[in-house]
């Protein structure tokens, strides 16, 4: 997975500052309407025309193909497991 630098953008859910993006199944740079997930809170995101991050609204998520919805949910679950394991390590 290749990380791509981008202008700093804040997660609209949790405020986490992001300045890079990685493709889930490709190594392309993000483009307008590319999908993303916040690595801190797992919020579903999309890139706008200025390549800043915006919330992916529920109705937009529902319009995605089922295969894309499954992939996004799998990545969200993985993010949650990583954070859970980190919390356990700190205990």
Secondary structure, 3 states (H helix, E strand, C coil): CCEEEEEEEECCCCCCEEEEEECCCCCCCCCCCCEEECCCCCCEEEECCCCCEEECCHHHHHHCCHHHHHHHHHHHHHHHHHHHHHHHHHC
